[in-house]
Amino acid sequence: MCEANPEYRSCLNMREIRPLHIEFLREGSFRRYEQKLAERGKPMAQSKMPHFLNTEEKKNFFAAQIIHREGKQ
């Protein structure tokens, strides 16, 4: 990532951000998340793929979808 994006490297070196962390999710995770929102009445036209897990609800939902953790099988 640092080679592809010098700005990322700079922010990482200045400790403005933490290193990239990737988790692999079960297939269909976003579809299940949309379904959960729809069941609570959220209009699907407003549904967008989450890029940041900025609420406990999102963190908990997507943590349950993890199939592989870095360094662990």
ABEGO torsion letter per residue (X at the ends): XAAABAAAAAAAAAGABBBBBBBBBBBGAAAAAAAAAAAAGBBAAABBBBABBABAAAAAAAAAABABBBGBX
